[in-house]
Amino acid sequence: MRKHIHILALALSLALSAGCAQSAPLKSGAHPQVELSAWAAQWDAGRGVAEYKQLKHHLTGVSAFTASYNSEDKLVLPAEIKEIVQSARKEGNAKRYLSITNDWQDAKGKKHAKDTALLKRLLAGDEQKEAVVREMVAAAQKADCTGVELDYEAFYKDKDLLQAYLGLTYKLSAACLKENLDLRIVLEPGMPMDAGFCKGPEYVVMLYNLHGGHSGPGPKADAGFIHKTIQKMAALPGRKAVALATGGCLWEDYGLLGLKKGPVRFVDEAEAASLAKAHALAPERDEASAALHGTYEENGHHYELWYADSETINAWIKAAADEGISSISLWRLGGNMDIKNVRTK
């Protein structure tokens, strides 16, 4: 009996020790050198370009987000894409990527994000895939980009669609190589990394959305999420990068286990800091994620705010760099208060 108690006590001690080790505060600090790239979004092109100019000497790439589809399944290049790309070409030496998503807008102007029905049409056979690839390459060249970024999302649980998508990536990789274009492929953290991806492209895995509109309050990433996702990435071939998200989310009236919940919306760092100031918040820094958070009451509603500042981003970069990641992408430029403080080493 005493032997069993001793073994149980030892096991409990080891478990507690492991828990303590895992819960060490996530902090910024020196880390192996990383390359830094960032997205600039069409709907915030002005602020994105302004922040690009602040960071231009530190960025090796900029992605112009986004080219999407119209009601006839044809790619559309917004005018703001040209502004982003021209600034990147004029202001620095960063590679310029045209980011292409599976979003589309119907004839009535309604937008459909991350649409799987669109993908089923675009990937319905080899001839259709080849047409899609030709259109992507032509769009990138027309936009004066040096590369294509494929950012199709929210489909990987459909096994047939996943296989069709993989077929597209092989064709796109070959076409980009032929046309001397770089290729980046953005992947969600839940994507099966061992699905059979081709060698050649750079794979950028999203290290965010741990918490968001789909969940209760919390950070977009934390130490455990970063570690777990990077471990999964070992199955990917070739160059690997991770994407980190600036800003955060504001939750309204979120109750226990989601039994009560109101709207959730994304906020950039500037808006988050403004909310904190308006409500006399002194945000606390979460040890597991280095994210800032706080709560306040207004007009009979309870709000919980979580967001990242440069200290948060630097802590996430260090966590990724210490795991062997040497390429970091920031989603996104615009609405950041001290983006110049993001460190590459």
N, C-alpha and C positions, 0 to 999 in steps of 0.2 A: 504493500500500500504506500509506504513511504517512498519507495522507488518511483512509483507512478506519480506521486505528488511532486517529487523532485524533477522528473522529466517534464511534467506539465508546467512547472514553474520556469524551467529552463526555456521551454518553447515560448512561453508568454514573454519572457525577458528578451528573447531574440526577436520576437514579433514587434515588441515595443521599440527595441533598438532600431529595427529596420524602418519602423514608422517615423521615428525621430530623424533618421538619416534622410528619408524621403521628404520630410517636411522642412528641411533646411531652407531658410528664406532665399527666394530667387532675387539676385542682385546683379547690377551691371558691374563691369570691370574689364580688365585687359583680357583679350582673347585672340586666337589665331586670326590673321588677316582674312577679311571677306570682301567679295565684290558686291556692290550695291546697285540695284536698279529700282525703278518705281513706275507706277501707273499714273497717268493723268487722264481724267475722265472728261468726256465731251461736255457734260452738263455743268462742269466746274472748270472749264478750260482756262479762264482768266487767272484764277487763284493757283491752278495747277502749274501753269507756265511760270508764274511769279516764284513759286517754290522751287521749280526746276532750276531757275537761275541761281537761287541760293545754294543749291546742292550740286550744280553741274560739274564741279571739279571732283566730286566723289562718286558720281553715277557712271556706270559702264553701259547702262541701257535704260531706255524709257519706252513704255508701251502706251500707245494711243488707243484709248478705250472709248468707244467700241464701234466696230462695223457689225451691223446686224442685218436682218432680212426684211423684205417688204412682203406684201400679200401675194406676190408672184414667186416667192422663194428666191429672190435675187438679192445679192449683197448691196447694201446702201452705205456710202461713205458720207457721214455728216460733215458739214463745213468746218466744224471745230477741230476735226481730225487734222486738217491741213495746218491750222494754227499751231497745234501741239507739235507736229512733225517739223514744221519750218523752224520753230523755236529751238527744238533739239538739234537741228542741223546747224543753225546759226551760232548757238551759244556754247556748244561743247562737242565732244567727240563720241558721245554715247551712241550705241546701236539703237536703231529706231524700229520698233515692232508695231505692226498693225494687229490689234487684238480683235479676234472674231468670235462672237458668241452665238448660241442658239436661241437668241431673242428675235422676235419679229413684231411688226406693226401691221395691223389689218387695214383695209381700205377706209374704215371709219376712224382710224387714228388710235384705236385701242392697242396697247402694248401687251405682248405675251412673253414673259420671261422664262428662260430655261425650259423651252417647250420640247417635249419628247415627240409629239406628233410631227413637228417640223423636222426633227432628226430622222424620223422614219421615212419621210419623203426624200430628204437629201441623201440618205444612205441606202436607197432602195435598189441596189445592184451596182455592178462594177462601172457601167457606163455613166450612171448618175454620179457616183463617187468621183470619177475622173473629171466630170464637168464641174463639180464643186471645187476640186483641187485647182483646176485651171482658173476658175473665177477668183479663188483666194490669192493665187500667185499674181494674177493681173491686177487685183485691187491693191496689193502691197506695193507693186511696182508703180501703179498710178499715184499712190499716196506718197511716193518717194521714201518708202521704208526700206530698211536693210534686212528685214526679217518678217516672218509671220508668227503670230501667237495664236494657237488654237485653244479656245476656252469654252468648250462644250461641257455642260453640267447637267446634273440631276437625271441621269439615265442609266447608271452603271448596274442597277439592280435588275434591269431587263437584259438577260443573258444574250438574246439574239441581237439586241441593239448594241450591246458592248462589243460583240464580235464584228458587227458591221463598222463600228467606230474604229476598232483596231485596224481593220482593212483600210479605212480612210487614212489613218496616220502613216501607214507604210507608203501609200501612194503620195501623200503630201511630203513626206520626208524625201522621197526620191525626186519629186518635182522641185523642191527647194534646193536640193543639192545641185541639180542640173542648172538652175537659174541663179546660183550663187547667193541664195538667201539663207539667213539663219532661221532656225525653227525652235520655238519654245512651245511646250505643251503643258497647260495648266491642269492639275488634277485635284479633285476633292480628297480630303483625308480618308474618306471611307472607300475610295476606289481600291479594288483588289490590285495591288501593285505587281502581283505575279501573273497578271492576266496574259502576258505575252507581248509586251511593248517592244517596238523596234529600237535598234541602236541608232544613234545619230543625233536626235533632238536633245535639247535640254529639258528635263522634266521639273516642273515647278509645283510643289505640293503646298496646298493652302494650310497654313498652321493657324487657322482662325475659325470662328463660328462654333467654338466649344459651347459658348452661350450666345443667345441672340433671340430673334423672334420666335424660334421654335422651342424655347426653354424658359426656365426661370432666371432670375438675376445672377450674374457672375461675369468673369473676365472672358475675353475672346480666346485666350489661351492661358495655360499654366504649365508648370514644370513637367507634371506627369503627362499631359497631353502632348507636349513637345517631344518628350523622350519616346513615348509610345509610337507616335507617328513616324519619327525619324528611323526608328528600328524597323518599321514596316517598309520603309523606302529602300532598304538594302536589296530588295528584289528587283528594283528598277535598273535597267541597263544605262551605262554612260553617265553623263553629267547630271547632277542632282542639285536642285535649289529649293528653298522654302520661301513662302510668302507670309508676311506678317501684316496685321491690320492696325492702322492708326484709329483714333477715335474710340467710340464705344456705343453703348445702348442705354436707353432710359425706359424703365419698366413702371407702369402705372397699376396700382392696386393688385399686385401679385400676392396671392395668399398661399397658405400651406399646400405644398405639393401641386400647385396649380389649380386647386379647387375653386379659387377665385382669381381672375386675372383680367386686366384691362389691356389697353393698347401698349405695344412695344415699338419704339422707333430708334433708328440709328442717329447718333450725334457725332459731329467731329469734335476734336479736342477744344477748339475755340468756343463752340457752343456749350460743351460740358463745363468748361471753366467759367463761362458766363452764368450758367445755371447755378454753379456752386457759389459764386459771388453774390448773385441775386438773393439766394436763400441762406446766406451766411454759413455755408458749409465749410468745414475744415476736413476735406477728404482724407481718409486713411489709406495707407498703402497695404494691400493684401500681400502677405508673405509668400504665398504659394504661386502668385502670378506677377507680382510687382505692379499690378494695376491699382488705380485709385478708385475709391468708391465711397458713397455716402447716401443718406436718405433725407427726405424732407416731406413736409405736409403742405398742401395748397388746395384751397377751395374744397375741402372735405375729401381729398384724395391723397393717397400715400404714393410716393415716388422713390425708386431706388436707381441710382446712377452708377454705372461702371464705365471707366474709360482709361485709355493709355496716354501717357505723355512720353517725352523722350527717354526718361529713366526706364519706363516700362519697355519701350522698344529696345533699348540697349541691353536690358536684362534678357529679353527674348533672344536677341542676336547672340549674346554670349552663350546662352544655353544651347543654341543650335550649333554655333561655331565649335564649342567644346565637344560636340558629338560628331564633328568631322564635316559639317556643312560649310562650304566656302563661298556660296552664292546666296544672297538675300534679296528678295523683292518686297517693296513696301506698297501695300494697298492703303491709302493712295495719297498723292499730292493734293493739297488744298485743305484749308481749315486747321493746319497744324501750327502751333505757337512757337516751337523752338526746334524745328526740323533740322537746323544746322548743327544741333548737338548730337545727332545720331552718329555713332562711331563705327568705323570699319575695322578697328583692331584694339 
